[in-house]
């Protein structure tokens, strides 16, 4: 892949974990974008993709019904706003870290960021389709079988459902260039 140059859009999914940042480093080291053409309206790019959890998932809280006949679908706007603000700070930190890695490779002009809210498995696969990605690169956290059973494996799901080739960088994989 080192000669490359056939890729127009490389989607790299980042979640703030070290594994996802290793995947970003691997992609920047090993994948080469196609040279831009004069008649192209969309320049080739690495797309750093991050999925925020919806506030209800992020908190893990569902207040449920209020006892003794209170409203059952109460929402506390200040609480939701505080969670959203916190998630925005986390997202900014994740993207800043990823863009810092890109600057180490002098590739910031070829990088775009894209953030959505939802379930990571589904949103990553949707983004692959919507953004016309040539390849998806992601890290694998290597959860044990019990955690994987309850949480699911985002990388496994994407490997089976994404509409493009998927490169999964495992925790033990080296980020060194492939010869």
KELUM-963153 format. One line per field, with one value per residue (C-alpha): x, y, z. Coordinates in pm, 1 decimal, padded with zeros to 6 digits. Example, Ala and Ser with C-alpha at 12.3 -4.5 7.8 and 13.67 -1.06 7.14 Angstrom:
east	01230.0  01367.0;
north	-00450.0  -00106.0;
up	00780.0  00714.0;
//
This chain:
east	00000.0  00295.0  00290.4  -00085.4  -00233.1  -00564.4  -00772.2  -01000.0  -01157.3  -01016.2  -01253.1  -01074.9  -01302.3  -01170.1  -01322.2  -01044.5  -00896.0  -00528.2  -00627.7  -00818.6  -00525.7  -00293.7  -00531.9  -00510.0  -00129.1  -00134.9  -00361.9  -00150.1  00166.1  00045.2  -00233.7  -00175.5  -00445.5  -00501.5  -00358.1  -00624.5  -00736.0  -00822.3  -01174.9  -01246.6  -01484.5  -01397.5  -01030.5  -00907.7  -00903.7  -00860.4  -01188.2  -01153.9  -01490.5  -01620.5  -01954.5  -02098.9  -02343.2  -02689.7  -02730.8  -02959.4  -02700.2  -02410.2  -02559.5  -02686.8  -02978.4  -03345.5  -03529.3  -03839.0  -04178.6  -04207.5  -04377.0  -04731.2  -04866.2  -04611.0  -04531.8  -04351.8  -04172.7  -04012.3  -03699.0  -03469.2  -03337.2  -03051.3  -02932.7  -02949.2  -02770.8  -02493.3  -02440.9  -02436.3  -02180.4  -01963.9  -01983.4  -01889.4  -01577.1  -01488.1  -01541.6  -01324.3  -01046.6  -01066.8  -01054.5  -00774.6  -00569.2  -00637.2  -00554.9  -00233.4  -00135.1  -00217.0  00004.4  00296.1  00256.8  00214.0  -00120.3  -00361.3  -00455.9  -00579.3  -00784.5  -01152.7  -01345.6  -01699.0  -01900.9  -02241.9  -02456.4  -02587.0  -02487.9  -02125.3  -02180.0  -02465.2  -02332.3  -01989.5  -02147.5  -02384.9  -02093.3  -01898.2  -02192.8  -02286.4  -01928.9  -01835.1  -01535.4  -01291.8  -01171.7  -01255.9  -00973.6  -01046.2  -00888.5  -00997.2  -01013.4  -00986.7  -01263.4  -01281.8  -01570.3  -01796.3  -01758.5  -01799.1  -02121.4  -02275.1  -02122.1  -02077.0  -01777.6  -01797.2  -01508.8  -01662.5  -01997.9  -01836.7  -01625.5  -01947.1  -02175.1  -01965.0  -01992.5  -01615.7  -01302.6  -01232.7  -00885.0  -00884.6  -00570.6  -00545.1  -00386.4  -00073.1  -00029.0  00263.5  00201.6  00520.7  00508.1  00432.9  00699.9;
north	00000.0  00232.6  00331.0  00389.3  00710.1  00554.6  00665.3  00965.2  00942.5  00758.9  00756.2  00712.8  00657.4  00805.5  00779.7  00918.1  00578.5  00515.5  00235.3  00477.3  00719.9  00433.0  00358.7  00723.8  00713.0  00387.8  00539.6  00854.2  00645.0  00376.0  00512.2  00763.5  00983.8  01032.9  01354.2  01621.6  01683.8  02021.9  01910.2  01760.2  01950.3  01743.4  01718.0  01380.5  01373.1  01184.8  01220.9  01206.7  01077.9  01092.1  00974.0  01136.1  00935.1  01088.1  01251.5  00973.8  00709.3  00919.5  00948.4  00595.7  00744.0  00714.2  00874.7  00667.2  00747.5  00974.9  00786.1  00866.2  00982.3  01238.7  01286.9  00990.4  01167.7  01453.5  01603.0  01836.9  02086.2  02211.9  01855.1  01771.0  02095.9  02025.6  01676.8  01809.7  02077.5  01812.8  01589.7  01885.3  01941.1  01571.6  01582.8  01892.8  01723.7  01407.5  01608.3  01833.8  01526.3  01371.2  01694.4  01720.6  01378.3  01491.7  01798.0  01568.0  01423.8  01769.5  01657.8  01905.2  02045.6  01699.4  01639.8  01705.1  01632.2  01502.0  01458.2  01295.4  01188.7  00834.5  00470.4  00436.3  00108.7  00241.7  00595.3  00478.9  00251.7  00530.3  00774.0  00529.9  00529.8  00899.2  01029.0  00776.3  00645.0  00424.9  00261.7  00269.2  00254.9  00197.5  00069.4  -00230.6  -00214.6  -00592.5  -00633.7  -00971.1  -01203.8  -01086.0  -00713.3  -00784.9  -00976.4  -00680.2  -00389.2  -00545.8  -00487.1  -00175.5  -00287.8  -00632.9  -00479.6  -00237.0  -00513.2  -00697.0  -00404.6  -00121.9  -00079.2  -00040.7  -00229.3  -00203.2  -00198.9  -00276.3  -00186.4  -00409.6  -00305.1  -00508.8  -00397.3  -00174.8  00164.1  00129.5  00161.0  -00151.1  -00241.6;
up	00000.0  00032.0  -00337.5  -00314.6  -00432.2  -00540.4  -00244.3  -00251.0  00095.9  00394.8  00691.8  01024.7  01322.5  01647.4  01992.8  02210.9  02291.5  02231.6  01992.2  01770.9  01768.9  01671.8  01384.8  01276.3  01286.0  01086.5  00821.6  00787.6  00761.6  00522.7  00305.9  00029.6  -00115.4  -00486.2  -00623.0  -00666.1  -01022.5  -01169.2  -01262.6  -00919.1  -00691.7  -00386.4  -00289.1  -00160.6  00218.4  00539.6  00728.1  01104.3  01217.5  01574.3  01712.4  02023.2  02229.9  02266.8  02610.0  02737.1  02648.9  02775.1  03121.6  03144.2  03330.6  03267.4  03555.7  03480.6  03619.9  03918.1  04201.2  04307.7  03973.8  03857.2  03487.8  03335.8  03050.8  03241.8  03093.3  03279.4  03019.8  03237.5  03298.0  02927.4  02835.8  03087.2  02945.0  02588.6  02685.6  02851.0  02543.7  02323.4  02536.7  02505.1  02129.5  02097.2  02298.2  02083.2  01759.2  01885.8  01973.5  01631.7  01447.6  01649.1  01518.1  01163.5  01205.5  01297.3  00944.9  00784.2  00642.8  00803.0  00461.1  00359.1  00673.5  00741.9  01057.9  01083.5  01405.0  01447.7  01742.2  01777.8  01802.6  01683.6  01497.1  01289.2  01242.4  01122.9  00860.6  00753.3  00720.7  00505.1  00265.0  00287.9  00259.3  -00014.2  00178.2  -00012.3  00308.4  00680.5  00934.7  01301.1  01618.5  01817.4  02195.7  02225.0  02481.9  02649.3  02564.9  02847.7  02775.3  02403.5  02474.8  02659.5  02470.5  02128.3  01910.1  01696.9  01477.3  01425.0  01333.5  01087.9  00932.2  00847.2  00758.1  00609.4  00233.6  00184.2  00292.1  00665.9  00820.0  01192.2  01384.8  01687.5  02013.1  01945.5  01584.2  01508.1  01350.3  01148.9  00775.5  00571.5  00318.1;
//
